[in-house]
Amino acid sequence: MRKKIPVFTDASEIKTIVQLLETQPTIDLIDSITNHEYSKNSILGIYSDWNHYRTFCQSHHIKALPASVTAIRRFLEVESQRRKFASLKRYTATLSMLHTILGFANPIPHRQVRFTILSLQAKMAGDAKQTVAFTHEHLIQLKTLLSKSDVLYQVRNLALYNVMFECALKRSELKALKYSDLQFEGENSIKITVSGNTYQLSDEASLFLKRWLMASNTVDEVPLFRSIDRHGNVSENYLDDSSIFRILKKAGDLLHLPKDYSFSGHSIRVGAAQELSNQGMNIRDIQDFGRWLSPAMPLQYIGAKGIADKEMLKFKSLTPWY
């Protein structure tokens, strides 16, 4: 969805913002000048991107805003030595957005910058690595390790692994789940509603979830999965992204996975898509099951990269050359 961010027109106000961005940028400043249109995580990303560029400019004694074409090209070339191409694209999106809302000429569409981007794209082709899949076999191993544990965080984690896998949940969907999204049928059957879709949990997953509900006293509108402090007290707040990342990393540690083979926030979605494919489900049904907007990502997850690339092209717009 296109963000509704007004363009600054007052010269004095623009000058003040530029000074703050170049000397003492804050997350609140980024949030304010982007009209509070972005999520917390997006604001953190923009803040991080800007600081990378600001640090580069300071170290090379270059004026950061407005940026020159030469500065942008040099920045991308330097960063390409230690960043993936996806990071470079994110940097250009951030810099493009900041120039636009501050009323400066946008250097990103300039043909020299575009040529630099295309050159780096060709040079760095293949640097993106597929997210490590959290597979059904991993889930079975974790059940063996954790199913008899009474340690509260392990009870929670096992329930979380199962629910995320069986519903192919994104982190945002996991955080949004509440007790009211559950339907109880009989002794060992739980259905769960995610974004208007209802999923039947397996008997095992239902059992693990019930154990967590009882141990954590989860009721009413309280978030389904919550943080636990070092004293074993369960918070009333939902898990944030960093907490979910640590829980998934903990799964890799328990399974003694090598450091370069660790789980990320997308690992369970990848593994769920692969499991559905292994069960014979076609790509359109996998897309519907996992609530993907297009078949591009599930195609990539199950290894059909060529078809996935073609699907992704449908969502890309051509940038005019200047």
N, C-alpha and C positions, 0 to 999 in steps of 0.2 A: 504494500500500500504506500502511495506517495505521501511523504511527510509534508505537513503544512507549516513551513518555517518562513516567517517574514524576513525580507531582506532589509538590513540596516541601511539607512539613508543619511542619518545625521553624522556629519564629518567628525564632530567632537566626540560623539559616542563611539564611533568606529576607532578613532585614535586611542581612546581609553582601553577598549577591548583588545586591540592589537598589543598595546603595552603590557597588559596583563597576561596575554597568551605567550608573549615572548619572555617575560620575566618571572611570573609566578602563577602559572595556570593551575586551576583546581578543577575537580570533578564537578563541583557546583557551578563554576563558570561555564563549562562545556554544556551542562544541562540547561542553564539559563539561556545561552545564546542559540541553542537549538530548539528553544520554545517548549522544552519538556516533552518532546515528541518521541524520544527514544527510551527503550527499556534501560534498566540499571546496567545490565551487562553490556548493552550497546554503547552506553555512555562511557563505561570503563574502557571499552575497546578504542573508542575515538580518542579518549584521553591518553591512552598508551601510545597510539599511533602518532598523535601530535607530539608527544614528548620525545619519541624516537627522532622525528624530523627536527624538532627544536634543538635537541642535543647535537645533531649533525651540523646544523647551521651555526651554533655557538662555537663548535670545535673548528669550523672552517671560516669563522668570522664573516658569515653571510647573513643578510637580512632575511628573516623568515617570512614575513608578510608585508606586501604581497610577494609571492615567490617568483623568481625568474625561471625561464625555461631551462637555462643551464643548471641552476641549483637543483631543480627537480630531477633532471637527467642524471646528474652526478650522484644525488642521493640514492636513486634507484639502483644505479650501477654498484655503489658501495654496499648497499644493503643486500644486493643479490648474492654477495659472497658468503652471507651467513643466514639468509632467510629463504624460505620457499617462495615460489612465484605467487602463491595465493596471498601471502603476506604483502607482497609488493602491490598487488591489485587492491588490497584493502587500504594500503597507505594512499594510493591515488584517489580512492573514493573519499577518504577523509579529507584530504587536501582540497579536492574539487568542491566538496560540500562547504568547507570553511571559506574558501574564496568566494563562492557564490553568495552565501548569506551575508558576507561582509561587503558585498558590492564590488569586489575586485575582479579584474579580468581573470578568467579561469585558465591556468597554463596547461592543464592536463590534456585538453583536446588538441593542443598545438601539434602540428605534424612531426616535429622533432621529438617531442615526448612520446607520441604514438609510435614512431619508428623505434625508439628505445625500448618501449614496452614489448612490441612485437619481436624485436631482436632477443630480448631477455626470455620471452616466452619460448622461442625456438631453442635457445641455448639451454633452458632449464626444463625442457619437456621431460616428463616422467619423474620429476622430483617429488610429486605428491604420492604419499604412500597410503594404501588402503587401511582404514581403521581395523585394528585387530578384532576379530569376531569373538564374541562371547557365545560359545556354542552350546548345544544341548548336552554334549559330553561334559563340558565345564560345569553345567548346572547339576548334573548327576553327581559329579565329584564333590561339589559343595554341599549337596544334600547329605552325602555320606559323612562329611567332616563336621557339619553343623546341626544336623537334625536332632541330636540328643543333648545339645547344649542348653543350659538354662541361663547362660550369660545374656543379659537383656539386649545388648547391641548385636549379638550374634543371632538372636531370635528375630530381631528386626531385619537384619541384613538378609537372612535367608528368605524371609517373606518378601522382601523387596526384590531380590534377584528373581524369584519365581513370578511375581506379579508383572514386573517389567518385561520378562521374557515372554510370558504367555499372552501379553497384550501388546507387545512391541512398542513399549512406551518411550516417548521422548522425556527428557528431564523435566520440561515445563509441564507435561501432562502428569508426571509422577507428583510433582509439587502441588498440583491443583486438586489432587484426589482428596475426597473427604469421606467420612463414615457414611454420609447420606448417599454416596454413590454405590454402596453395596446393597445387594439383595440376597437374603439368606433363604435357602430352600432346604429344609430337612437338616439332618445332623451335620453333614460334611460337604455341603454344596453352597458355593458363593458365586454370584454373578456380579460383575463390576461394569459400570457405565463410564465410558471414556469419550468425550466429545460427541455425545449423542449415540454412540455405538455400545451395544451390550456384549460382553465377553463372558463365557462360562469358564471359570477356573477349574483346573483339574482337582481331583480329590486331595492330592498331596499339597498343591498350592493353597487350596482352601484351608487345609489343616494348619499349614505354616502361618497363614494370615490370621486365622482364629487365635493361634497361640500368641501372636504379637498383639492383637486387639485386647486380649485378656490381660496380658502382662503390662500393657501400657495404659489400660483404662481408656481406650479410645471410644468416644461417643459423639453423637450429634454432629455439629459442624466443625469439629476439630480436624485439622489435617491428618490424613491417614498415616503418613510416615513423618516422624519428627526427630529432632536431634536429642541426644542423650548426653548429659554432662559427665564429668569424671566421677561424680558421686552416684551415678545411676539414676539421676532425676530426668524424667522425660519432659522436654520443653513443650509449650503450647504452639510453637511456631513450626512452619514447614521446613524441610531440609532445603538449604540453598545449594547452588550449583557446585560450590567447592566441597560441600559435605557429600554430595552424591558422587563426585569424582573420587573422593577419598574412600568411600564405601566400595566403589568398583575397583579401585587400586588394591584395596584390602583383599578382594577376591583373587586378584592375580598373585598377591603375596602368599595367600593360603595354598594356592595351587603351585607355588614355586616356579612361576613363569619367569623367563629371563627378562632383564630390565628393558631390553629393546622390543619386548613383546607384551607390553602392559595394556590393560584395558583403558578405554577413554569413555566419555559420556555417550558416545554413539555405538559402543561395542555391542550392547545388547540388541539394539535395533538391527545391526548388521547380522548378528547371529540368528535373530528371529526370522529375518527375511530368508536366510539360507536354509533354515529348518523347514519353513513353509514350502520352499522350492523343492527340498528333498522329499517332502511328503507328496509332491506332485501337483501343488497348487500353481495355476498359471499366473503370469505377471500382473494381470489386471486385478485378480482376486487378492494377490499379495499387496498390491497398491491400496486396495480398499480396506484390507485388514489392518494395515499399518497406518492408514490415514495420510498417505503421501499425496501431495497435490498432483504429481505426475509420476509416470513409471520410471523416470530417469534414475533416481537414487536406488530404488530396489533392484533395477537392472544392473547397476554398478555393483551393488552389494553381492549379487549372486554370480558375478563374474562376466556378465554380458556387456563389457565396457564399450564395444563398438556401437551397439544399439543405444546404450545409455548416452553416449556423446551426441548421437543424432537427436535424441529426445531433448537434451539440454539446449541444443541450438534453437529449439522452438521458443525458449524463454529468454534468449539473448537478443538485444536490439543492436542494430548497426550504429556505430558512432561515426558521425560525419567527419571527413577530413577537412582541416582548415588550411 
